[in-house]
Amino acid sequence: MELDLAPQKADTTVFEGEGGGYYAWTVPAVAEWRLGAGKLVLQPRGFAMPHYSDCAKIGYVIQGTCTVGLITPNSPEENILIIKKGDAIPVPVGIFSWWFNGGDLDVIVIFLGETSQSYNPGQIEYFFLTGAIGFLQGFSSEFITKIYDISEQDSIKLAKSQTNALLLELDDQIKIPDDDSNSNKEKFVFNLDNILSSNIVTAEITADNFPLLEKIGLSASLTRLQPNSALGPSYSTDPSNRIFYVIKGSGTIQIVGLNGTQILDAKVEQDQLFVVPKFFAIAQLAGDQGMEFFSVITSSRPVFGQLFGNLSAWNALSSSVLQASLNVDSKFVEFFKSKNGGDNNNF
């Protein structure tokens, strides 16, 4: 099977209008591996109406500050959170959410998820409560009147007053709640950006340090590479796929698959997305401006095998086994082992 893993920018405009836009990736690799990706852009006063999706996903705030409302199915409680640049927010399947930009800067949130059980695998589908494509549009006035115990006139007002779809720009008269005192915020939001430092190039969230991920079966990481630095090859040790979004910078990636075949050798740049299938190995080399990327893995507790550094198989294998496997002399084996004694796989 020929694989097309070439990095791509979003190729589908799902919605664009006053208030912002939503853009999706429908490229073959995303569909082939049952993943999903979308980008939400909210302009100031932009409002994404209440909805739920048919897949679990993790949102990552690329830019701005956003107010989010979350409602768990059959719960009377609305959790209102304020998220900012660097925050990761898991969104379980079927949970209602709304998103509002109360600031002066555009909000950009990237969503990456797993869509094997979705209505259309490879795509994140949204179901809206209100608006031109909301549930109320599909039920007759007779049903609405009976269910909500209102008059026919009120049923029409309820179902037909909002003519916008997906996103709209709110006027100043509507005051969206902006209280950030929610005591449960740490349950829903994790800031990855704060973990990174000169000594830490990758920040990870898994079910071990963020329990909500156990429910959705995903994990995520944020990696920041310095100019012209590299991230040594790694592979997933379980059947989990990885999907990457380049936040800023550029570089080169190489992916190796079955039988030592180089599946991809490509330049990547800001706003591009690429997929690494299960068990395939990937290595990244940052360009002159460095490179930063966010990734989601289809496992809540992933384990990655390293192919460089003191935790790699190279370092663990006995010298005689390496000598036989590489068909080299013992002196070269010791030389090569000395080059693989680093503390991590970033160099």
C-alpha positions in Angstrom: 0.0 0.0 0.0 1.4 3.4 -1.0 1.2 5.9 1.8 0.9 9.6 1.3 2.1 11.2 4.6 3.2 14.5 3.1 2.6 17.5 5.5 -0.5 19.5 4.6 -2.2 22.7 5.6 -6.0 22.6 6.3 -7.7 21.9 3.0 -11.3 22.5 3.8 -13.1 25.6 5.0 -16.1 24.3 7.0 -17.3 27.7 8.0 -16.1 31.3 7.6 -18.0 34.4 8.5 -18.5 37.2 11.0 -17.0 36.0 14.3 -14.4 33.7 12.8 -14.0 30.4 11.0 -13.4 26.6 11.3 -11.1 24.7 9.0 -10.5 21.0 8.7 -7.9 18.5 7.3 -9.5 15.9 5.0 -6.2 14.7 3.5 -5.8 10.9 2.9 -3.5 10.2 5.8 -5.9 11.6 8.4 -8.7 9.5 7.0 -6.6 6.4 6.5 -5.5 6.3 10.1 -8.9 7.3 11.5 -7.7 10.6 13.0 -9.3 14.0 12.9 -8.0 17.6 12.8 -9.6 21.0 12.9 -8.7 24.7 13.5 -11.0 27.1 15.2 -10.4 30.8 14.7 -12.5 33.2 16.9 -12.3 36.9 16.2 -12.9 39.3 19.0 -16.5 38.8 20.3 -16.6 35.6 18.2 -18.8 32.8 19.7 -19.0 29.1 18.8 -22.5 28.0 19.7 -23.2 25.0 22.0 -22.4 21.7 20.3 -20.9 18.3 20.8 -18.8 16.2 18.5 -18.8 12.5 17.6 -15.2 11.9 18.7 -12.8 12.6 21.6 -10.2 15.2 20.9 -7.7 17.5 22.6 -7.7 21.3 21.9 -4.6 23.3 22.2 -4.6 27.1 22.3 -2.1 28.5 19.8 -3.0 32.1 20.4 -5.2 34.3 22.6 -7.5 33.8 25.6 -10.8 32.1 25.3 -13.8 31.4 27.6 -15.1 27.9 27.4 -18.3 26.3 28.7 -18.5 22.5 29.2 -21.6 20.5 30.1 -21.3 16.8 30.8 -24.3 14.8 29.5 -27.2 14.8 31.9 -25.5 17.1 34.3 -27.1 20.3 35.6 -23.7 22.0 36.0 -22.0 24.2 33.5 -18.2 24.4 34.0 -16.9 27.8 32.8 -13.2 28.0 32.2 -10.8 30.6 30.8 -8.0 29.1 28.7 -5.0 30.8 27.3 -2.0 30.2 25.0 -0.3 27.0 25.9 -3.3 25.3 27.5 -4.5 21.8 26.4 -8.1 21.0 27.0 -9.5 17.5 26.4 -13.0 17.4 25.0 -14.7 14.0 25.5 -17.1 12.6 23.0 -20.7 13.8 23.5 -19.9 16.6 25.9 -21.5 20.0 25.1 -19.2 23.0 24.8 -19.2 26.6 23.7 -16.3 28.9 23.0 -16.1 32.7 23.2 -13.4 35.3 22.5 -13.8 38.2 24.9 -10.4 39.6 24.2 -8.9 41.9 21.5 -6.8 39.3 19.8 -7.9 36.5 17.6 -8.1 33.1 19.4 -6.7 30.1 17.5 -7.3 26.6 18.9 -6.2 23.4 17.1 -8.2 20.2 17.7 -6.6 16.8 17.2 -8.5 13.6 17.8 -9.3 10.0 17.0 -12.3 9.2 14.7 -12.5 5.4 14.3 -16.0 5.4 15.8 -17.1 8.7 14.2 -20.0 9.1 11.8 -17.4 9.8 9.0 -14.0 8.3 10.1 -11.3 10.9 9.3 -13.6 13.8 10.1 -14.7 15.5 13.2 -18.5 16.0 13.0 -20.3 18.5 15.1 -23.9 18.5 16.3 -25.3 21.9 17.3 -28.0 22.6 19.9 -29.2 25.8 18.2 -28.9 27.8 15.0 -29.4 27.1 11.3 -28.1 23.5 11.6 -29.1 22.9 15.2 -31.3 20.1 16.5 -34.3 22.4 16.9 -34.4 22.8 13.1 -35.2 19.1 12.7 -38.1 18.7 15.0 -41.6 19.9 14.0 -43.4 22.7 15.8 -45.9 20.1 17.0 -43.1 18.1 18.8 -41.5 21.2 20.2 -44.8 22.6 21.5 -45.6 19.3 23.2 -42.1 18.5 24.6 -41.4 22.0 26.1 -45.0 22.8 26.9 -45.0 26.1 25.0 -47.3 27.6 22.4 -46.8 27.2 18.7 -45.7 30.8 18.4 -43.1 30.3 21.1 -42.0 27.1 19.5 -41.2 28.9 16.2 -39.4 31.6 18.2 -37.4 29.0 20.0 -36.4 27.1 16.8 -36.1 29.8 14.2 -34.8 33.0 15.8 -31.2 32.1 15.5 -30.3 31.9 11.8 -26.6 31.7 12.1 -24.7 28.5 11.9 -21.6 27.4 13.9 -20.1 30.8 14.7 -21.4 34.4 15.1 -20.2 37.7 16.4 -21.9 38.8 19.6 -22.8 42.4 20.2 -21.7 44.1 23.4 -25.2 43.8 25.0 -24.7 40.1 25.6 -22.5 39.4 28.6 -20.9 36.0 28.4 -19.8 34.7 31.9 -16.1 35.2 32.4 -15.6 34.0 36.0 -12.3 32.0 36.1 -12.7 30.9 39.7 -13.8 27.3 38.8 -12.3 25.1 41.4 -12.3 22.2 38.9 -10.2 23.9 36.3 -7.2 21.7 36.9 -9.5 18.7 36.1 -10.1 20.1 32.6 -7.1 22.1 31.6 -3.3 21.5 31.6 -0.8 24.1 30.5 2.0 22.5 28.5 3.9 25.7 27.7 4.9 26.3 31.3 6.7 22.9 31.5 9.1 23.6 28.7 12.5 25.1 29.4 16.1 25.2 28.1 16.6 21.7 29.6 13.1 20.3 28.7 12.2 20.2 25.0 9.0 18.1 25.3 6.1 18.4 27.7 3.7 15.5 27.9 0.2 14.8 29.3 -1.0 11.3 29.8 -3.5 9.6 32.0 -0.8 9.4 34.6 -0.5 13.1 35.2 -3.9 14.2 33.7 -6.6 11.6 34.7 -9.3 13.0 32.3 -7.3 11.5 29.4 -8.1 8.0 30.7 -11.7 8.6 29.7 -11.0 9.8 26.2 -8.1 7.4 25.4 -5.7 10.1 24.1 -2.6 11.8 25.2 -0.6 14.8 23.9 2.8 16.5 23.9 4.3 19.8 23.1 7.9 19.9 21.7 10.1 23.0 21.1 13.3 22.5 19.2 16.1 25.1 19.2 17.5 26.2 15.8 19.2 23.5 13.9 18.7 20.9 16.7 17.4 17.4 16.1 15.0 15.1 17.9 16.3 11.5 17.6 14.1 8.8 16.1 11.3 7.2 18.2 8.5 4.7 17.5 5.3 3.8 19.2 5.5 0.4 21.1 1.7 -0.1 20.9 -0.8 0.3 18.1 -1.2 4.0 18.6 -1.0 6.6 15.8 0.4 10.1 16.2 -0.8 13.3 14.6 1.4 16.4 14.6 0.7 20.1 14.1 3.5 22.6 13.5 2.8 25.7 15.6 5.8 27.7 14.5 9.1 27.5 12.8 10.1 24.9 10.2 12.3 21.9 9.7 12.7 18.5 8.1 11.1 15.2 9.1 11.9 11.7 8.1 9.6 8.7 8.7 10.7 5.1 8.2 8.3 2.2 7.9 8.2 -1.5 7.0 11.4 -3.1 5.8 13.5 0.0 6.4 11.6 1.9 3.8 11.8 5.7 4.0 8.2 6.7 3.8 8.8 10.4 4.0 11.6 12.9 3.8 10.0 16.3 3.7 10.2 19.9 4.8 7.5 21.1 7.2 6.4 24.6 8.2 4.1 26.5 10.4 0.4 25.5 10.2 1.1 22.1 8.5 -0.1 18.8 9.9 1.3 15.3 9.4 0.6 11.8 10.6 3.0 9.1 11.9 1.3 5.6 11.7 1.7 3.0 14.4 5.1 1.4 14.9 6.8 3.7 12.3 9.9 5.7 13.4 10.2 9.4 13.1 13.1 11.9 13.5 12.9 15.7 13.3 15.5 18.3 12.4 14.6 22.0 13.1 15.5 24.8 10.7 17.3 28.1 11.4 14.3 29.5 13.3 13.7 26.4 15.4 10.5 24.4 15.4 7.6 23.9 17.8 4.8 21.3 17.4 1.9 19.9 19.2 1.0 16.2 18.8 -1.8 13.9 20.0 -1.4 10.1 20.4 -4.3 7.6 20.2 -3.4 6.1 23.6 -3.8 7.5 27.1 -0.6 5.9 28.3 1.7 5.7 25.3 5.2 4.2 25.4 7.8 5.3 22.8 10.9 3.3 22.0 14.0 5.5 21.5 16.5 4.8 18.8 19.0 7.2 20.2 20.4 8.0 23.6 21.0 6.0 26.8 17.5 4.5 26.8 17.8 3.2 23.2 18.2 -0.4 22.1 21.7 0.6 20.7 22.9 1.2 24.3 21.2 -1.8 25.8 22.4 -4.4 23.3 25.6 -6.3 24.2 28.7 -5.3 22.2 29.0 -8.7 20.6 25.4 -8.7 19.4 25.9 -5.3 17.9 29.1 -6.4 16.3 27.4 -9.3 14.6 24.3 -7.3 13.7 26.2 -4.4 12.1 29.0 -6.5 10.7 31.7 -4.2 12.0 34.7 -4.6 14.3 34.5 -4.3 18.1 36.3 -0.9 18.0 33.6 0.6 15.9 30.9 -0.8 18.2 32.5 0.9 21.3 32.8 4.1 19.3 29.2 4.0 18.3 28.0 3.2 21.8 29.9 6.2 23.1 27.9 8.4 20.8 24.6 7.0 22.2 25.1 7.8 25.9 23.2 11.1 26.1 20.5 11.7 28.6 17.8 12.2 26.0 17.2 12.0 22.3 17.5 15.7 21.6 20.8 17.0 20.2 
